[in-house]
Amino acid sequence: MLNQFLNFDKLIGTTLIKVMYYIGLVGIALYAIVTFLGGLGMMTQSFLGGLGMVIAALIGAVVGLLFWRFICEIYLLFFRISDDLRDIKNMKSTGTPAS
């Protein structure tokens, strides 16, 4: 296992991207909660301003989730392309398809 880690035989990027995805989800959820609660607190001063902040928190959370998922999928796509190219290279050198 240490030999694979030191020789870059197996990429760990896909695992790291999944971890970063979940960390990003937590960050987006915290943003949404804090902004939502701030909007509720702002309603005591200005109802429309607070309502706008609550709506912006919900829209921002949805857009943030979609954007974050898209970015993570692009990174995973890069690693998948790398794996496919490695399989093609191995297939050309050995003459048999990889399983």
Biopython code that builds the backbone (N, CA, C, O; Angstrom):
import numpy as np
from Bio.PDB.StructureBuilder import StructureBuilder

atoms = [
    (1, "MET", "N", (0.835, -1.188, 0.000)),
    (1, "MET", "CA", (0.000, 0.000, 0.000)),
    (1, "MET", "C", (0.882, 1.253, 0.000)),
    (1, "MET", "O", (0.603, 2.210, -0.722)),
    (2, "LEU", "N", (1.924, 1.246, 0.795)),
    (2, "LEU", "CA", (2.833, 2.382, 0.829)),
    (2, "LEU", "C", (3.540, 2.540, -0.508)),
    (2, "LEU", "O", (3.791, 3.658, -0.958)),
    (3, "ASN", "N", (3.858, 1.415, -1.140)),
    (3, "ASN", "CA", (4.522, 1.454, -2.445)),
    (3, "ASN", "C", (3.610, 2.114, -3.488)),
    (3, "ASN", "O", (4.086, 2.906, -4.301)),
    (4, "GLN", "N", (2.314, 1.803, -3.476)),
    (4, "GLN", "CA", (1.375, 2.433, -4.399)),
    (4, "GLN", "C", (1.284, 3.931, -4.133)),
    (4, "GLN", "O", (1.193, 4.730, -5.065)),
    (5, "PHE", "N", (1.309, 4.304, -2.862)),
    (5, "PHE", "CA", (1.212, 5.714, -2.499)),
    (5, "PHE", "C", (2.433, 6.487, -2.979)),
    (5, "PHE", "O", (2.311, 7.610, -3.469)),
    (6, "LEU", "N", (3.601, 5.891, -2.838)),
    (6, "LEU", "CA", (4.832, 6.580, -3.219)),
    (6, "LEU", "C", (5.092, 6.565, -4.720)),
    (6, "LEU", "O", (5.770, 7.457, -5.229)),
    (7, "ASN", "N", (4.568, 5.570, -5.447)),
    (7, "ASN", "CA", (4.817, 5.461, -6.878)),
    (7, "ASN", "C", (3.708, 6.037, -7.747)),
    (7, "ASN", "O", (3.820, 6.001, -8.972)),
    (8, "PHE", "N", (2.657, 6.559, -7.165)),
    (8, "PHE", "CA", (1.532, 7.126, -7.901)),
    (8, "PHE", "C", (0.893, 6.103, -8.832)),
    (8, "PHE", "O", (0.410, 6.467, -9.904)),
    (9, "ASP", "N", (0.883, 4.823, -8.442)),
    (9, "ASP", "CA", (0.222, 3.801, -9.243)),
    (9, "ASP", "C", (-1.289, 3.972, -9.212)),
    (9, "ASP", "O", (-1.968, 3.763, -10.218)),
    (10, "LYS", "N", (-1.803, 4.349, -8.068)),
    (10, "LYS", "CA", (-3.244, 4.573, -7.931)),
    (10, "LYS", "C", (-3.439, 6.004, -7.444)),
    (10, "LYS", "O", (-2.842, 6.432, -6.457)),
    (11, "LEU", "N", (-4.283, 6.725, -8.156)),
    (11, "LEU", "CA", (-4.537, 8.111, -7.791)),
    (11, "LEU", "C", (-5.526, 8.174, -6.625)),
    (11, "LEU", "O", (-6.518, 7.446, -6.600)),
    (12, "ILE", "N", (-5.244, 9.045, -5.672)),
    (12, "ILE", "CA", (-6.132, 9.201, -4.519)),
    (12, "ILE", "C", (-7.020, 10.434, -4.678)),
    (12, "ILE", "O", (-7.761, 10.801, -3.766)),
    (13, "GLY", "N", (-6.935, 11.059, -5.838)),
    (13, "GLY", "CA", (-7.688, 12.282, -6.075)),
    (13, "GLY", "C", (-9.184, 12.103, -5.970)),
    (13, "GLY", "O", (-9.881, 12.981, -5.460)),
    (14, "THR", "N", (-9.689, 10.974, -6.445)),
    (14, "THR", "CA", (-11.142, 10.773, -6.403)),
    (14, "THR", "C", (-11.640, 10.714, -4.963)),
    (14, "THR", "O", (-12.711, 11.235, -4.651)),
    (15, "THR", "N", (-10.872, 10.087, -4.099)),
    (15, "THR", "CA", (-11.260, 10.027, -2.686)),
    (15, "THR", "C", (-11.188, 11.406, -2.055)),
    (15, "THR", "O", (-12.071, 11.789, -1.287)),
    (16, "LEU", "N", (-10.141, 12.152, -2.374)),
    (16, "LEU", "CA", (-10.009, 13.497, -1.823)),
    (16, "LEU", "C", (-11.116, 14.422, -2.326)),
    (16, "LEU", "O", (-11.603, 15.269, -1.577)),
    (17, "ILE", "N", (-11.508, 14.266, -3.567)),
    (17, "ILE", "CA", (-12.587, 15.100, -4.101)),
    (17, "ILE", "C", (-13.899, 14.796, -3.384)),
    (17, "ILE", "O", (-14.681, 15.706, -3.106)),
    (18, "LYS", "N", (-14.141, 13.527, -3.086)),
    (18, "LYS", "CA", (-15.363, 13.178, -2.355)),
    (18, "LYS", "C", (-15.356, 13.775, -0.951)),
    (18, "LYS", "O", (-16.386, 14.248, -0.472)),
    (19, "VAL", "N", (-14.209, 13.755, -0.296)),
    (19, "VAL", "CA", (-14.091, 14.359, 1.034)),
    (19, "VAL", "C", (-14.320, 15.866, 0.938)),
    (19, "VAL", "O", (-15.049, 16.441, 1.747)),
    (20, "MET", "N", (-13.694, 16.503, -0.055)),
    (20, "MET", "CA", (-13.870, 17.945, -0.231)),
    (20, "MET", "C", (-15.322, 18.291, -0.578)),
    (20, "MET", "O", (-15.818, 19.353, -0.202)),
    (21, "TYR", "N", (-15.992, 17.398, -1.291)),
    (21, "TYR", "CA", (-17.401, 17.622, -1.624)),
    (21, "TYR", "C", (-18.238, 17.704, -0.347)),
    (21, "TYR", "O", (-19.065, 18.603, -0.196)),
    (22, "TYR", "N", (-18.018, 16.767, 0.564)),
    (22, "TYR", "CA", (-18.789, 16.776, 1.811)),
    (22, "TYR", "C", (-18.430, 17.977, 2.683)),
    (22, "TYR", "O", (-19.300, 18.545, 3.342)),
    (23, "ILE", "N", (-17.167, 18.362, 2.692)),
    (23, "ILE", "CA", (-16.773, 19.560, 3.449)),
    (23, "ILE", "C", (-17.455, 20.790, 2.848)),
    (23, "ILE", "O", (-17.918, 21.665, 3.579)),
    (24, "GLY", "N", (-17.515, 20.857, 1.527)),
    (24, "GLY", "CA", (-18.210, 21.959, 0.858)),
    (24, "GLY", "C", (-19.692, 21.984, 1.169)),
    (24, "GLY", "O", (-20.277, 23.051, 1.355)),
    (25, "LEU", "N", (-20.302, 20.801, 1.226)),
    (25, "LEU", "CA", (-21.726, 20.742, 1.584)),
    (25, "LEU", "C", (-21.971, 21.300, 2.978)),
    (25, "LEU", "O", (-22.948, 22.015, 3.203)),
    (26, "VAL", "N", (-21.093, 20.977, 3.905)),
    (26, "VAL", "CA", (-21.226, 21.507, 5.266)),
    (26, "VAL", "C", (-21.076, 23.027, 5.247)),
    (26, "VAL", "O", (-21.829, 23.734, 5.916)),
    (27, "GLY", "N", (-20.110, 23.528, 4.486)),
    (27, "GLY", "CA", (-19.915, 24.969, 4.389)),
    (27, "GLY", "C", (-21.117, 25.679, 3.788)),
    (27, "GLY", "O", (-21.519, 26.740, 4.266)),
    (28, "ILE", "N", (-21.686, 25.104, 2.754)),
    (28, "ILE", "CA", (-22.869, 25.703, 2.127)),
    (28, "ILE", "C", (-24.055, 25.674, 3.085)),
    (28, "ILE", "O", (-24.821, 26.635, 3.156)),
    (29, "ALA", "N", (-24.207, 24.580, 3.817)),
    (29, "ALA", "CA", (-25.296, 24.481, 4.798)),
    (29, "ALA", "C", (-25.119, 25.519, 5.910)),
    (29, "ALA", "O", (-26.091, 26.147, 6.330)),
    (30, "LEU", "N", (-23.893, 25.700, 6.383)),
    (30, "LEU", "CA", (-23.649, 26.715, 7.417)),
    (30, "LEU", "C", (-23.957, 28.116, 6.896)),
    (30, "LEU", "O", (-24.558, 28.932, 7.595)),
    (31, "TYR", "N", (-23.535, 28.385, 5.648)),
    (31, "TYR", "CA", (-23.855, 29.684, 5.039)),
    (31, "TYR", "C", (-25.363, 29.897, 5.007)),
    (31, "TYR", "O", (-25.851, 30.964, 5.381)),
    (32, "ALA", "N", (-26.101, 28.883, 4.561)),
    (32, "ALA", "CA", (-27.550, 29.011, 4.429)),
    (32, "ALA", "C", (-28.208, 29.231, 5.792)),
    (32, "ALA", "O", (-29.109, 30.059, 5.927)),
    (33, "ILE", "N", (-27.757, 28.492, 6.787)),
    (33, "ILE", "CA", (-28.350, 28.625, 8.130)),
    (33, "ILE", "C", (-28.070, 30.000, 8.716)),
    (33, "ILE", "O", (-28.975, 30.648, 9.240)),
    (34, "VAL", "N", (-26.821, 30.448, 8.629)),
    (34, "VAL", "CA", (-26.454, 31.752, 9.201)),
    (34, "VAL", "C", (-27.182, 32.881, 8.479)),
    (34, "VAL", "O", (-27.683, 33.803, 9.123)),
    (35, "THR", "N", (-27.246, 32.820, 7.157)),
    (35, "THR", "CA", (-27.920, 33.864, 6.393)),
    (35, "THR", "C", (-29.431, 33.836, 6.641)),
    (35, "THR", "O", (-30.067, 34.886, 6.738)),
    (36, "PHE", "N", (-29.994, 32.644, 6.743)),
    (36, "PHE", "CA", (-31.422, 32.513, 7.018)),
    (36, "PHE", "C", (-31.762, 33.108, 8.391)),
    (36, "PHE", "O", (-32.714, 33.875, 8.529)),
    (37, "LEU", "N", (-30.971, 32.743, 9.391)),
    (37, "LEU", "CA", (-31.215, 33.280, 10.733)),
    (37, "LEU", "C", (-30.969, 34.782, 10.788)),
    (37, "LEU", "O", (-31.676, 35.507, 11.489)),
    (38, "GLY", "N", (-29.969, 35.244, 10.050)),
    (38, "GLY", "CA", (-29.738, 36.684, 9.975)),
    (38, "GLY", "C", (-30.915, 37.403, 9.340)),
    (38, "GLY", "O", (-31.282, 38.499, 9.762)),
    (39, "GLY", "N", (-31.501, 36.788, 8.329)),
    (39, "GLY", "CA", (-32.691, 37.366, 7.691)),
    (39, "GLY", "C", (-33.872, 37.407, 8.643)),
    (39, "GLY", "O", (-34.632, 38.376, 8.663)),
    (40, "LEU", "N", (-34.024, 36.343, 9.439)),
    (40, "LEU", "CA", (-35.115, 36.352, 10.422)),
    (40, "LEU", "C", (-34.894, 37.433, 11.466)),
    (40, "LEU", "O", (-35.836, 38.108, 11.883)),
    (41, "GLY", "N", (-33.645, 37.592, 11.888)),
    (41, "GLY", "CA", (-33.337, 38.658, 12.846)),
    (41, "GLY", "C", (-33.517, 40.041, 12.253)),
    (41, "GLY", "O", (-33.906, 40.975, 12.954)),
    (42, "MET", "N", (-33.239, 40.176, 10.979)),
    (42, "MET", "CA", (-33.379, 41.466, 10.308)),
    (42, "MET", "C", (-34.840, 41.854, 10.130)),
    (42, "MET", "O", (-35.156, 43.033, 9.968)),
    (43, "MET", "N", (-35.733, 40.866, 10.160)),
    (43, "MET", "CA", (-37.155, 41.155, 9.993)),
    (43, "MET", "C", (-37.691, 42.046, 11.104)),
    (43, "MET", "O", (-38.697, 42.729, 10.910)),
    (44, "THR", "N", (-37.041, 42.053, 12.268)),
    (44, "THR", "CA", (-37.497, 42.931, 13.349)),
    (44, "THR", "C", (-37.226, 44.395, 13.007)),
    (44, "THR", "O", (-37.939, 45.278, 13.483)),
    (45, "GLN", "N", (-36.215, 44.662, 12.196)),
    (45, "GLN", "CA", (-35.870, 46.036, 11.806)),
    (45, "GLN", "C", (-36.581, 46.436, 10.512)),
    (45, "GLN", "O", (-37.181, 47.506, 10.416)),
    (46, "SER", "N", (-36.495, 45.546, 9.523)),
    (46, "SER", "CA", (-37.101, 45.822, 8.219)),
    (46, "SER", "C", (-37.651, 44.506, 7.693)),
    (46, "SER", "O", (-36.895, 43.600, 7.340)),
    (47, "PHE", "N", (-38.964, 44.411, 7.643)),
    (47, "PHE", "CA", (-39.575, 43.144, 7.245)),
    (47, "PHE", "C", (-39.184, 42.754, 5.829)),
    (47, "PHE", "O", (-38.810, 41.607, 5.584)),
    (48, "LEU", "N", (-39.266, 43.685, 4.905)),
    (48, "LEU", "CA", (-38.942, 43.357, 3.513)),
    (48, "LEU", "C", (-37.460, 43.050, 3.336)),
    (48, "LEU", "O", (-37.096, 42.167, 2.560)),
    (49, "GLY", "N", (-36.605, 43.775, 4.052)),
    (49, "GLY", "CA", (-35.173, 43.489, 3.989)),
    (49, "GLY", "C", (-34.857, 42.104, 4.535)),
    (49, "GLY", "O", (-34.043, 41.379, 3.964)),
    (50, "GLY", "N", (-35.491, 41.740, 5.627)),
    (50, "GLY", "CA", (-35.302, 40.410, 6.207)),
    (50, "GLY", "C", (-35.850, 39.321, 5.316)),
    (50, "GLY", "O", (-35.243, 38.261, 5.168)),
    (51, "LEU", "N", (-37.014, 39.588, 4.717)),
    (51, "LEU", "CA", (-37.607, 38.610, 3.807)),
    (51, "LEU", "C", (-36.713, 38.407, 2.593)),
    (51, "LEU", "O", (-36.524, 37.280, 2.133)),
    (52, "GLY", "N", (-36.168, 39.497, 2.078)),
    (52, "GLY", "CA", (-35.241, 39.395, 0.954)),
    (52, "GLY", "C", (-33.996, 38.597, 1.318)),
    (52, "GLY", "O", (-33.484, 37.835, 0.498)),
    (53, "MET", "N", (-33.509, 38.768, 2.537)),
    (53, "MET", "CA", (-32.326, 38.027, 2.980)),
    (53, "MET", "C", (-32.642, 36.538, 3.145)),
    (53, "MET", "O", (-31.806, 35.691, 2.831)),
    (54, "VAL", "N", (-33.827, 36.220, 3.628)),
    (54, "VAL", "CA", (-34.233, 34.816, 3.763)),
    (54, "VAL", "C", (-34.342, 34.166, 2.385)),
    (54, "VAL", "O", (-33.874, 33.045, 2.184)),
    (55, "ILE", "N", (-34.954, 34.865, 1.449)),
    (55, "ILE", "CA", (-35.084, 34.326, 0.088)),
    (55, "ILE", "C", (-33.712, 34.192, -0.556)),
    (55, "ILE", "O", (-33.443, 33.205, -1.241)),
    (56, "ALA", "N", (-32.835, 35.184, -0.341)),
    (56, "ALA", "CA", (-31.481, 35.125, -0.906)),
    (56, "ALA", "C", (-30.697, 33.956, -0.302)),
    (56, "ALA", "O", (-29.891, 33.334, -0.994)),
    (57, "ALA", "N", (-30.922, 33.656, 0.959)),
    (57, "ALA", "CA", (-30.242, 32.528, 1.597)),
    (57, "ALA", "C", (-30.668, 31.212, 0.959)),
    (57, "ALA", "O", (-29.836, 30.346, 0.690)),
    (58, "LEU", "N", (-31.951, 31.068, 0.723)),
    (58, "LEU", "CA", (-32.452, 29.831, 0.115)),
    (58, "LEU", "C", (-31.979, 29.684, -1.327)),
    (58, "LEU", "O", (-31.537, 28.608, -1.731)),
    (59, "ILE", "N", (-32.072, 30.756, -2.100)),
    (59, "ILE", "CA", (-31.615, 30.703, -3.495)),
    (59, "ILE", "C", (-30.107, 30.499, -3.553)),
    (59, "ILE", "O", (-29.615, 29.719, -4.368)),
    (60, "GLY", "N", (-29.372, 31.199, -2.689)),
    (60, "GLY", "CA", (-27.920, 31.051, -2.652)),
    (60, "GLY", "C", (-27.495, 29.640, -2.294)),
    (60, "GLY", "O", (-26.515, 29.128, -2.836)),
    (61, "ALA", "N", (-28.226, 29.006, -1.383)),
    (61, "ALA", "CA", (-27.893, 27.634, -0.994)),
    (61, "ALA", "C", (-28.120, 26.674, -2.164)),
    (61, "ALA", "O", (-27.289, 25.802, -2.419)),
    (62, "VAL", "N", (-29.228, 26.829, -2.868)),
    (62, "VAL", "CA", (-29.521, 25.943, -3.995)),
    (62, "VAL", "C", (-28.500, 26.141, -5.111)),
    (62, "VAL", "O", (-27.968, 25.168, -5.647)),
    (63, "VAL", "N", (-28.224, 27.392, -5.461)),
    (63, "VAL", "CA", (-27.243, 27.672, -6.512)),
    (63, "VAL", "C", (-25.860, 27.191, -6.085)),
    (63, "VAL", "O", (-25.119, 26.628, -6.890)),
    (64, "GLY", "N", (-25.514, 27.412, -4.822)),
    (64, "GLY", "CA", (-24.228, 26.954, -4.312)),
    (64, "GLY", "C", (-24.082, 25.448, -4.373)),
    (64, "GLY", "O", (-23.025, 24.937, -4.740)),
    (65, "LEU", "N", (-25.139, 24.736, -4.015)),
    (65, "LEU", "CA", (-25.107, 23.272, -4.086)),
    (65, "LEU", "C", (-24.927, 22.781, -5.518)),
    (65, "LEU", "O", (-24.125, 21.885, -5.782)),
    (66, "LEU", "N", (-25.674, 23.371, -6.430)),
    (66, "LEU", "CA", (-25.546, 22.967, -7.837)),
    (66, "LEU", "C", (-24.160, 23.277, -8.383)),
    (66, "LEU", "O", (-23.566, 22.442, -9.066)),
    (67, "PHE", "N", (-23.641, 24.454, -8.095)),
    (67, "PHE", "CA", (-22.326, 24.843, -8.585)),
    (67, "PHE", "C", (-21.238, 23.958, -7.987)),
    (67, "PHE", "O", (-20.336, 23.515, -8.699)),
    (68, "TRP", "N", (-21.317, 23.700, -6.689)),
    (68, "TRP", "CA", (-20.310, 22.868, -6.020)),
    (68, "TRP", "C", (-20.313, 21.449, -6.574)),
    (68, "TRP", "O", (-19.254, 20.858, -6.781)),
    (69, "ARG", "N", (-21.500, 20.904, -6.813)),
    (69, "ARG", "CA", (-21.603, 19.566, -7.394)),
    (69, "ARG", "C", (-20.988, 19.544, -8.795)),
    (69, "ARG", "O", (-20.273, 18.605, -9.146)),
    (70, "PHE", "N", (-21.263, 20.569, -9.588)),
    (70, "PHE", "CA", (-20.724, 20.662, -10.939)),
    (70, "PHE", "C", (-19.196, 20.720, -10.922)),
    (70, "PHE", "O", (-18.543, 20.022, -11.697)),
    (71, "ILE", "N", (-18.634, 21.533, -10.059)),
    (71, "ILE", "CA", (-17.176, 21.659, -9.962)),
    (71, "ILE", "C", (-16.553, 20.330, -9.550)),
    (71, "ILE", "O", (-15.551, 19.915, -10.133)),
    (72, "CYS", "N", (-17.120, 19.664, -8.568)),
    (72, "CYS", "CA", (-16.579, 18.375, -8.130)),
    (72, "CYS", "C", (-16.690, 17.323, -9.234)),
    (72, "CYS", "O", (-15.787, 16.501, -9.396)),
    (73, "GLU", "N", (-17.772, 17.341, -9.982)),
    (73, "GLU", "CA", (-17.917, 16.382, -11.087)),
    (73, "GLU", "C", (-16.880, 16.638, -12.178)),
    (73, "GLU", "O", (-16.384, 15.692, -12.789)),
    (74, "ILE", "N", (-16.550, 17.895, -12.426)),
    (74, "ILE", "CA", (-15.515, 18.194, -13.420)),
    (74, "ILE", "C", (-14.171, 17.624, -12.962)),
    (74, "ILE", "O", (-13.448, 17.028, -13.760)),
    (75, "TYR", "N", (-13.836, 17.802, -11.697)),
    (75, "TYR", "CA", (-12.578, 17.244, -11.195)),
    (75, "TYR", "C", (-12.579, 15.718, -11.282)),
    (75, "TYR", "O", (-11.571, 15.118, -11.654)),
    (76, "LEU", "N", (-13.701, 15.094, -10.944)),
    (76, "LEU", "CA", (-13.783, 13.638, -11.072)),
    (76, "LEU", "C", (-13.651, 13.203, -12.529)),
    (76, "LEU", "O", (-13.077, 12.153, -12.817)),
    (77, "LEU", "N", (-14.178, 14.002, -13.435)),
    (77, "LEU", "CA", (-14.048, 13.695, -14.853)),
    (77, "LEU", "C", (-12.583, 13.685, -15.282)),
    (77, "LEU", "O", (-12.170, 12.823, -16.058)),
    (78, "PHE", "N", (-11.804, 14.632, -14.785)),
    (78, "PHE", "CA", (-10.371, 14.657, -15.104)),
    (78, "PHE", "C", (-9.685, 13.378, -14.641)),
    (78, "PHE", "O", (-8.863, 12.818, -15.366)),
    (79, "PHE", "N", (-10.011, 12.920, -13.461)),
    (79, "PHE", "CA", (-9.398, 11.686, -12.962)),
    (79, "PHE", "C", (-9.881, 10.467, -13.746)),
    (79, "PHE", "O", (-9.111, 9.535, -13.976)),
    (80, "ARG", "N", (-11.131, 10.466, -14.151)),
    (80, "ARG", "CA", (-11.647, 9.351, -14.948)),
    (80, "ARG", "C", (-10.960, 9.308, -16.313)),
    (80, "ARG", "O", (-10.629, 8.230, -16.807)),
    (81, "ILE", "N", (-10.747, 10.468, -16.918)),
    (81, "ILE", "CA", (-10.030, 10.521, -18.193)),
    (81, "ILE", "C", (-8.621, 9.977, -18.011)),
    (81, "ILE", "O", (-8.121, 9.238, -18.858)),
    (82, "SER", "N", (-7.991, 10.341, -16.918)),
    (82, "SER", "CA", (-6.639, 9.838, -16.645)),
    (82, "SER", "C", (-6.631, 8.318, -16.502)),
    (82, "SER", "O", (-5.743, 7.647, -17.027)),
    (83, "ASP", "N", (-7.616, 7.780, -15.795)),
    (83, "ASP", "CA", (-7.705, 6.318, -15.644)),
    (83, "ASP", "C", (-7.946, 5.637, -16.989)),
    (83, "ASP", "O", (-7.349, 4.599, -17.276)),
    (84, "ASP", "N", (-8.813, 6.215, -17.811)),
    (84, "ASP", "CA", (-9.091, 5.629, -19.128)),
    (84, "ASP", "C", (-7.860, 5.667, -20.018)),
    (84, "ASP", "O", (-7.584, 4.707, -20.738)),
    (85, "LEU", "N", (-7.124, 6.762, -19.976)),
    (85, "LEU", "CA", (-5.896, 6.845, -20.767)),
    (85, "LEU", "C", (-4.858, 5.831, -20.294)),
    (85, "LEU", "O", (-4.135, 5.255, -21.107)),
    (86, "ARG", "N", (-4.785, 5.614, -18.986)),
    (86, "ARG", "CA", (-3.862, 4.602, -18.452)),
    (86, "ARG", "C", (-4.269, 3.209, -18.923)),
    (86, "ARG", "O", (-3.410, 2.394, -19.259)),
    (87, "ASP", "N", (-5.573, 2.929, -18.949)),
    (87, "ASP", "CA", (-6.044, 1.625, -19.435)),
    (87, "ASP", "C", (-5.729, 1.445, -20.917)),
    (87, "ASP", "O", (-5.338, 0.358, -21.343)),
    (88, "ILE", "N", (-5.898, 2.510, -21.703)),
    (88, "ILE", "CA", (-5.572, 2.417, -23.128)),
    (88, "ILE", "C", (-4.083, 2.171, -23.316)),
    (88, "ILE", "O", (-3.684, 1.372, -24.164)),
    (89, "LYS", "N", (-3.269, 2.848, -22.536)),
    (89, "LYS", "CA", (-1.821, 2.657, -22.627)),
    (89, "LYS", "C", (-1.440, 1.231, -22.257)),
    (89, "LYS", "O", (-0.617, 0.613, -22.933)),
    (90, "ASN", "N", (-2.028, 0.706, -21.193)),
    (90, "ASN", "CA", (-1.736, -0.671, -20.780)),
    (90, "ASN", "C", (-2.218, -1.671, -21.821)),
    (90, "ASN", "O", (-1.556, -2.681, -22.060)),
    (91, "MET", "N", (-3.358, -1.406, -22.442)),
    (91, "MET", "CA", (-3.899, -2.303, -23.444)),
    (91, "MET", "C", (-2.996, -2.310, -24.691)),
    (91, "MET", "O", (-2.792, -3.357, -25.305)),
    (92, "LYS", "N", (-2.471, -1.164, -25.052)),
    (92, "LYS", "CA", (-1.574, -1.095, -26.215)),
    (92, "LYS", "C", (-0.262, -1.825, -25.947)),
    (92, "LYS", "O", (0.286, -2.482, -26.832)),
    (93, "SER", "N", (0.239, -1.702, -24.707)),
    (93, "SER", "CA", (1.526, -2.322, -24.411)),
    (93, "SER", "C", (1.423, -3.837, -24.213)),
    (93, "SER", "O", (2.351, -4.564, -24.568)),
    (94, "THR", "N", (0.320, -4.320, -23.656)),
    (94, "THR", "CA", (0.170, -5.763, -23.420)),
    (94, "THR", "C", (-0.620, -6.445, -24.507)),
    (94, "THR", "O", (-0.473, -7.649, -24.714)),
    (95, "GLY", "N", (-1.449, -5.707, -25.200)),
    (95, "GLY", "CA", (-2.240, -6.301, -26.266)),
    (95, "GLY", "C", (-3.535, -6.931, -25.787)),
    (95, "GLY", "O", (-4.293, -7.457, -26.602)),
    (96, "THR", "N", (-3.815, -6.893, -24.476)),
    (96, "THR", "CA", (-5.057, -7.448, -23.946)),
    (96, "THR", "C", (-5.804, -6.347, -23.204)),
    (96, "THR", "O", (-5.179, -5.487, -22.583)),
    (97, "PRO", "N", (-7.120, -6.363, -23.261)),
    (97, "PRO", "CA", (-7.880, -5.353, -22.537)),
    (97, "PRO", "C", (-7.764, -5.542, -21.025)),
    (97, "PRO", "O", (-7.693, -6.666, -20.527)),
    (98, "ALA", "N", (-7.748, -4.413, -20.306)),
    (98, "ALA", "CA", (-7.683, -4.465, -18.845)),
    (98, "ALA", "C", (-9.046, -4.815, -18.290)),
    (98, "ALA", "O", (-10.074, -4.420, -18.841)),
    (99, "SER", "N", (-9.049, -5.562, -17.195)),
    (99, "SER", "CA", (-10.334, -5.927, -16.601)),
    (99, "SER", "C", (-10.628, -5.082, -15.399)),
    (99, "SER", "O", (-11.671, -5.249, -14.768)),
]
sb = StructureBuilder()
sb.init_structure("model")
sb.init_model(0)
sb.init_chain("A")
sb.init_seg("    ")
for serial, (resi, resn, name, xyz) in enumerate(atoms, 1):
    if name == "N":
        sb.init_residue(resn, " ", resi, " ")
    sb.init_atom(name, np.array(xyz, "f"), 0.0, 1.0, " ", f" {name:<3s}", serial, name[0])
structure = sb.get_structure()
